[in-house]
């Protein structure tokens, strides 16, 4: 076979694999708009407790 036919054959054999990888990468971006159905659904992480005041009190007690 000629080199051109070999190149075309290799390219065509890689196309399904490349399409699968592209689909796996793009799937979250394609699905996200359909999941954002209502504005009421909001998932938030719990707020972290602030612990800065304890450090200030500890330092001030050590100085006194």
Secondary structure, 3 states (H helix, E strand, C coil): CCHHHHHHHHHHHHHHHHHHHHHHHHHHHHHHHHHCCCCCCCCCCCCCCCCHHHHHHHHHHHHC
